């Protein structure tokens, strides 16, 4: 997907990958906190972080509003990054060190001779996350993200990418989106889990990004209903697990009106 390994954790089996402004952490450390995701051959999205002005304040406010606390997992000399319980077994972290001094400056060692700021392919940036939820659970999750994080639902007429399903929530900064998808009618009565399903990447040039990623071996879905276009594209599951969705996004032009 164009991410480059730039640093390794000082004490855990964890690596930091980066391209442009995006950071992805690949974690193969055995989980030392109950009810968190255990490493597996099939990769999953086990956590995401939100940037806030004051992580401690945001964390305790979330607890006051009913969020579930997660135990401290930092070891000696490591940063304690507060987190609450997210969907399924996932975590949501609060991060306030992201400008001149970041959370990675303490817990990670840079890989020598590696460019610490590799450019993004086709201007790609984080656009959002798609979350699969249980039947009739949309209202519950809207309230969760609205009350704790200030996300707001968008009207149905506002759509991004090529997949029309689900409900879109917009972050207070208006630069990040969550898509909530309930099971279709055929699966409504089948047992299933709620989880983070795929990562959305915005780009002003979807077709150009697809071409560059295909050169790297990434395969995209191509069916009658789902195929790459100027509006978006969807990868096949990577390593049998995580999927990526490309979305046409020009931050200046695509922001919906208030």
N, C-alpha and C positions, 0 to 999 in steps of 0.2 A: 504493500500500500504506500510505499515511499517513505515510511518512517525509518530513521536511522538510530541504532543503539549508540547513546552518547555517554552513559554513566551506569555504574553498578552500585547497588546498595552496599554499605560498609559491613553489614552483619547478616543479611538475609539473601535468599535466592531470588533477587528482584533486580530487574533492569529497567532503565528509563530510555524510552524511544521518543524521538522528536522530529517534527518537520514544521517549518514556519513557526506559528504561534501555538501549535498543538503539542501536548505531552501525553504519552500513553505509557502506563506502567504495566509491565508484564511480570506477574507474580507467580512463582512456582514454589514458594515457601509453604510448608505444611502449616495450616491454620492453627494458631495458638489461642484463639478466642472462640468459645462456643457459638453456634448458630451463624458462623460465617462460612464462606465458600471454601471447600477443600480443593487443592490442585487436582486436575484431571487431564487426561489426554485430550479431551474435548474442551476447547477454550470457551469461557463464558465471560460476560461483562459482570464483574463482581462488585464494582463500586464506581462512583463518580464523585468529583469534588466541585463545589460551588465557591466562587470567590466572594468574600464578604469584607466589610470594613473592619470588623472586630470579631474574630472567630469565637472567642470565649463568650462574648455577649450573645452572638447569634445561636450558639450551641445551647446555652442555658435558656434563652427565650424559646427555642424549639422544645426543650424539655417541659417548660412551663405550659406550652400549648398542647402537650400530650404526646410528643415524640418519644420513642423508646430509646433509652440510653444504651450505648455500647461500651463494654469494659475497656479500660486503657490497655493498649497493646504495645506501647513504646518501651523499649529497653533502656538501660543506662546510656546516657549521652545521646539519646535519640529525641527528636521532636515529638511532642505529644499533640497529635492532630485530632481534634474532637470529631466524633462521628455519631450519627444516629442510624437506626435501623431503616432500611429502605424496603423496596418490594422484594418478596421472596427472601433469600439469604443475603441480599446485597446491602451495602453500606453507602451512606451519603456523608462526605467529609465537608468540613468548613475550613476554608483556607484564607488567611489574610496576608500571608507573606508571599507575594508574587511579583513585586516590582523590582527594585534594586537588589533585594535579598529574598530568595525564594526558599521554599521548603526543601528543595533538592540540594541546596548548598551545604546543608548539614549532614544529611543522612546518606548522600551518594558521593562516590568518587568518580570524577570524570575519566573516561577512557582516553589514554594518551594518544595524541596525533589525530584524534577524531574531531571534525568540525562540530562545535557545540550548538551551532545555529544553522542546520541545513535548510535550504529553501524549500517551500511547499510546492508540490506538483500542481500546476495549473491554478495557483492561488488558493488551494484548498484551505478550509478553516472549519472549526467545529460548528455545526449547525444545530444539532439536537440529538436526542435519544428516543428510540421507540420502545415503549413498554407494553407488553401483553398483560392484560388483566382478566379477571374472572367475569363471568356473565353478570350483567346488571351491577357492575362495580364502578362504572364511570363516575357517578356522582361522589362516591367515597373518595376516589383518588383526586378528583377536582378539588374537593375540600381540603385534602391533605396538602397538596401543593399550593393552593391558594393561601391557606392559613399560615403555614410555616415558612413558605418561600416567596409568597406574593405573586405567584404565577396567575395569569388570567386566561380563561378560555377564549378562543377566537371564533367568530361566526363561521358557519359551514362554508360560506362563499369564499373564504380565504383558504387556499390550498397551495402546497408546495410539492415539487417532485411529481412522480408518476403514479403514486398509490393513493387512492382517494379515501381509504378506510380510516376510521378512528376520529378522535377529537384532538385538536391542537391546543396546547397551552403555551403562552408566551411569557418569557421571563420579564421581570421588572426592567431590565436593561434593554429589552426588545431585540436582543441579539442571539437568543438561544430558545429552543423550542422542545417541548415534550409532546409525543404523540401517544395517546392511549387507545389501544385496540382491544375490543372485546371479541370473544370467539364468534365465528359465524353461526348461522342457524344449525348447521349440521353437527357442530361441536359443542353446542351450548350445554348439552347434558352429559358430555364426556368429561371425566376427571382430567384436570390439567393444573399446571402451576402458573403463578404469576411471576414474571421475570423481565429483565432488561433484554431486549431481543436484538437490536442493531443500533449502530452508530451512524448518525447523519453527518455528512461532510458537505459543506457549501462550496461552490466554485462558480465563478463567472463564465466558465467554459466547460460544460459537462462533456461534450463530445471530445474535446481535447484531453480532458482528464481521463476519460475512458480509454482513449488511444494509448496514452502514456502508461496506464496501469496494465492494459492488456500486454504491452511489451514486457512487463515484469511478471507475466504469468497469471494475473488476476482474471478470473472468468466472470462474465456478467450473464444474468438471466436474459434469455431471448425467447419469449413465447408470444402468442398472438395478443395477450393482454398486458404482458410486462416485458418491455424491451427498452433499450437505451434510446434517449431522445434529447433534444435541447433542454427539456424540463428536468430530466433526472435519469438515473440508472441504478440498478440493484445488483450487487455482487451475489454469486453463489456462496453458500456457507464456506467460510475459510476454515480449513482443518476440521470440517464437520460441525463447526459451532457458530461463531460470530459472523454476522453479515454487516456489510457497509452499504449505505445508500448515498448516492451523489444527488445533490439538489442544486438547481440553478439558483444562485444567490448573489445579488449585488447589494451589499449592505446599504448603500445610499439610495438605490432605486426601489428595492423590494420591501422596505419596511411598511407594513400596513398603516393606514391612517388611524389616529387615535379615535 
